[in-house]
Amino acid sequence: MAEPIKLSIDGKPVTVPPGTLLIEAAKQVGIEVPSFCYYPGLSLQGACRMCLVAIEKMPKLQTACTTVVTNGMVVHTDTPEVANTRKSMLEFLLTNHPLDCPVCDKGGECELQDAVFRYGAAETRFLEGKLHEEEKKFSNLVYYDRPRCILCFRCIRVCDEGMDVNAYGIGFRAAHSEIIPNRGEQLECEECGMCIDICPVGALTSGTYRYKTRPWEVTYTGTICNHCGDGCRTTLSVRNNVVIRANNRDHSGLNGEFLCVKGRFGWDFVNSERRLKSPLLRKNGKQEEASWEEALTFTVERLKTILAEHGPGAVAVIGSNRTTNEEDYLLQRFARTVLGTNDIDHHRTADFSSLVRALTEAGATDRYATIEDISAAKSLLLIGNDPTHQHPLIAYQIRQAVRQHGARLYIVNSREIKLRRQSSQYLQVKPQGEAEAVRALAGQAPAAQDLCAGGTGALTALADALKKESDTVILFGDEIQGQTVNDLVTCGLTLPGKTRFVALGDYANSRGAADMGLLPDTLPGYQPLSNEKARERMESAWAAKIPAAPGRNIRSIFEGIRAGEIKALLVFGANPVKTFGLDNAALTGLQLLFVAELFRTETAELANVVVPAASFAEKSGTVTNTCGEVQALKRTMRQAGTRSDLEILLALARLFGQRWTYQSPEDVLREIIALVPGYDIPLPSLLVGRAVPTHPEGRPPALERPDLVFSSRDSLFTSGTLSRYSWALNSVDEAKKPYGHAF
Amino acid sequence: MADYRNPMLGSPLEVKVLTRRFDLANSASIAVYVAHEGYQALKKAFGMKPDEVINEVKKSNLRGRGGAGFNAGMKWSFVPGQTTKPKYVVSNADESEPGTCKDRVLMEYDPHQLIEGIVIAGYAIQSHQGYIYIRGEYRYLMDILDRAIEEAYAQGYLGKNILGSGFDFDLATHTGAGAYECGEETALLNSLEGLRGYPRVKPPFPALIGLYGCPTIINNVETLSNVPHIISHGGDWYAKLGTPNNGGTRLFCLSGHIERPGIYELPMGFPLRQMIEDVGGGVWHGKKLKCVIPGGSSCPVLTADEIDVPMDFDSLARIGSMLGSGGVVILDEDTCMVKAAWRIMKFYAHESCGWCVPCREGTHWLKTLLERFHSDGGMPDDPDTALDVSYNILGKTLCPLGDAAAMPMISILKKFRHEFEEHLKLGSCPYEKRAVNVA
């Protein structure tokens, strides 16, 4: 560790590590040096000149954002010259600024406004006509107002350096300079909206938020995005019970300022007019609106009849990738103890069970990587998956790792994914060749000569390179499952340092669904049903019997329905008809199809009973991201007529005569903390908005068949069924590009 | 009547070093160049150690002819000797300073002199690749240079193992797209790399991190053209041509209201009054002198009372101006200084790259203010506002373009304040009214 640097700023002694920028050093002693173009993590610009400060022995004022501190430096930020400079820079910026603050989206949260208030002058001496440009529509989601733009270049840099998209450039020159899309008149990009969020003024505005409100007229609630499995923190702005914006307002949480197009714009399904508002009950072959009581009573009566006539083996349950841990936990409790069936499963998008088993058997359950581990990694191995589309935050963190501290990225993929631009070695294997590559890397089976373009030599080169790295983070998609996960973990753990692992699952709570035991053979916390001790532990906590025999997996459930063995199917927050490509006849044998959903999906259309469920914005609870970090959802608003899956389950249990005592999601969470191995997390950390890592430990049974784990391969603009109901996600031209298109 | 197509009118007071071959027929051809001492300096340099070449240039007190006047040998010595990166020599031929047209003739009449200078510089810093960055408007010069480079390759003065020395050097030309800003060295490098011509944050300086992130020296065409003479005749000889600390001769471009506008090679420290009166034949039409811009439009102007000054970097700095790029612009007594300031500011407002706030907004402000002041009527506060705006630009911009705009403005506002007051009193331009009466 190099010697720290000692300097003085406004008479205050400051000690900082070498290489620190003066503007950051000042921050550490509570001295604000104003700036527009400086943005931590982006390249230095020195363009706005707001941060000019006086440094003794230097003839001119220096920009604090580009000056690296040196020992003995004596800095003054409070001299009349500095104050006058700040004032004059603001005067310059306002010369051609329209000062349309009363109608500007940014009014009230504008960095220029704040700076003028604090450092500027009330009047201008600029008597000339202002330059004007008409507003431009860059896309349905991004608008640009040149007169408001202060040309800080943050948008260009975040797009180049953060997103690796390079959608923006500068057009024209001098006072006529303006931000322009690099390819034609329109943006052609990932539509992440980072440029809007990072804009210090109202120059770049959001197509979904503009001219809707004043920022002080909305309620802000920090919650977790419900789309992919990365678990970005987001702040929902709600006005009159309508979500009008999402941005990670305080840049807190594991994603900082990052949000992708789904996180920033894809929440509008919550407000969709096609949301179900009332339960539907099939009467005379037609779904008709019914009361909650009617719908639930009908369901329970029908279930009771089926259970009485055919026994618990005639009832199956399909859970969700998006519902909360609490709901998933209760759902499997309901299935196992109330319905008495282990026929419960969900659409598994990554083989979390195999990862947990492999790490447990290797005694390495401290090797689950967090999102932070990814951005801090010095070496990354990505096998399969296309994080740019399927895991935008993880893709961002990988790029950060490469750009900010020169991490090496190694990729094994059958497709030319965009992240290969950041890779040190990119091994393109033949289609579905990822698993073979892993087995070859692990020395389990030799690779075929035609596995990858460079022959097996490329594979050897990759293996050699990895052996020289340390603390590698290994990320893998659904391409790696079952025994191959075990091979990968065994091989990974032989690499130098602390190798960590991430299984990449699709949705907001894909990981939680597995953790909470929405699986036919596994209790919460990856305890196998066959483990008598584990079973007894849950039985005593729930004061009920759990059937000992493993249930049917999701494919067997469909087969059971076809065979007429299963008479009732309960579906919570899933659309298996679409996901599994079921034909119309697949579910016709059912006597009861109960669906709890936000929308009338393909599955809901076939149901006898459909109940309107609450969306993520309308409920509290916790979700676990693909790295195993638990975060809290916070209820933001209400949607008349809907109930959360938790409330639905509690009502069903009550109608079954159960005396469950849960009053709130938190009560369920306390039980999870107490009972589920790996989930003994500190509740206060969770409640203050932290992402709390879990370390599950267990030996769940081996994967039964290869078609149980598969990713939906969502693109940046799709999110299972939900994206269909988002105007924003469907409004951009880029959504029509073929899957995997790299911008 | 002077022949305006040939700017080399000649004067008995000239000391011809760089321009010595200009009068020869076919002076741009390699045959003429070689027949008149051409590439002899290169041979001599190969007999010296690279450090010795740098020391010779240091000894010559050759100062950058682009405008800043930084010691060229010193600049070269900042390039790290031990580095795994390639190094580059870039010749700045983006001659854009208003009033300046000397690099043009150096490239037009004696391109091999420049090429030889570049190869010697390359040898001195052990670089193997050079570029000549030519302003877009000089497109025709690129053809001349490309032909010269081709000749030099054919005769072994460029390429592999030059003159059997074992030293390799390649050279290529590149044009800009018409931006004054690209004359600033880091903006030039960006432009050369194919990026927009924006300046870079300094430090790091190009000598350490320049073209493609590698150590780079960037020198003006005239600076590099001097190098062969310094090597041939020695640094001491060269230093003695000028005044202390200001070695050699300089190509001065006399323009404006003068009898014999043209380019004259005069020793450093040549008196300005003599330059105007004896070399340039005095102010045109027998009029009186009002003002001189001594070194391109970015220099603070001198009044008629201030012209008893030797034309070297230090003497002009002493009286608050600059030698700049050698573009001496003469303004006669009938010139409206408000309009002159407006015209100058129109240039800078047009050429500001738009990167940093004070220059982008300030030059635009000054231009529009002066336009209104001159043409549509001024306000009493305008001169003070313009002065304050200029000071708010000065020293606060990322690159020197802001200073270049502010300095002439400040000097005109201070030295010719009375003309602003006259405009205010009359409500219109006193000079234009006179012009109307005469007509």
Interface residues (C-beta under 8 A of the other chain):
Chain A: L44 Q45 G46 A47 C48 R49 M50 L52 K60 L61 T66 N84 T85 S88 M89 E91 F92 L93 T95 N96 R125 F126 L127 E128 G129 L131 I150 L151 G169 I170 F172 R173 A174 A175 H176 S177
Chain B: A179 R196 V201 A349 H350 E351 S352 C353 G354 W355 C356 V357 P358 R360 E361 G362 T363 H364 W365 T368 L369 R372 M379 D381 T385 D388 V389 N392 G395 K396 T397 L398
